[in-house]
Amino acid sequence: MNGFWFTDEQEAIREGVLRLCAGFDAAYWRRTDETGEFPEAFVAAMAEAGWLGAAMPVELGGSGLASPRPPSPCRRWPRAGRASPAPARCT
């Protein structure tokens, strides 16, 4: 661990997830919350970018980014404009 600062790899992950999340504004999340619609476009974008399996071991199909505490894509979820809580796996 690098003190209280992100490593270069962690910062790159953080920035990548922030860029992706910027494409899903409050109106998108409000619509999914109000309609109960599954956020399919968001999940597809996260999967396409490889963020859904970022912390999973490679042997299970993930990216194997297991560092002491990688900046989880899930930590960006609430900051992406999502009005309702993140999935239990992300808390």
N, C-alpha and C positions, 0 to 999 in steps of 0.2 A: 504494500500500500504506500501511496505517495503522500503521507501526511493528510491534510484536509483538502488537497487539490486532486482533480481528475488527472489520470495519466493521459498521454496523447491518444492512446487507443480509446479510452473511455470518453474523452472529449469528442473524438470523431463519431463515436456511436451516438452520443448525446445530440450532436449537431445534425446527424443524419435523421434521427427520429424527429427532432424539432422541425426540420424541413418537410418531412412527410406529413406530420400533424398539422402544419400550417395550411395544408390543402383541405382541411376539414374544419370549417368555421362553426361558430355557435349556431347558425341557422341549420346546419346539417345535423348537429347533435340535438337541437330542439325538436326537429322533425322526427328523428328516430325515437326520442323520448315520448313525444306526444302521440305518435302512431303505434308505438311498440314495435316498429320495424327493426329487424336485425341490421346492424351497421355493416352490411355486406361489402360496400365499397371500401370502407376503412380497413376491415379485416383482410380483404383481398390485397389492398395496397401494402399493408404491414407484412403479409405473407410474401408477396412479390419482392419486396425489398429485403426479405430474410430476417426481419425483426421478430417474428413470432417464435422462431426457434433459436434465437440468439443465445440463450443461456442453456439450451439443451445440449447434452453430450453429442458429439459427432456420430457415435454409434447408434444413436436413436433418431438421427436425421437432423440434428441441430447444427449450429455453427461452432459449438464448443467454446464459447467466449466466457468460460468459467474463470474469472479472476476473483480476488478476495471479495469484492462487491462491485460488479459491473453496473453501470448506470442502466438499470433495466428499462426496456421500452415501456414497461407498464408504469414506471414512475412518471413518464411524460403524459400518460393518458388523461389525468385530471386537468392538466395544463393545456390540453388540446381543445378546450372549450366544452368538454363533456359535462353536462349538467348533472347526470346521475352518477352514482358511484361506479368505480371500475370493477371488473369481475373480481371475485374472491381471490383468484390466483395472482392478481395484480396488487393486492393490498398488503 
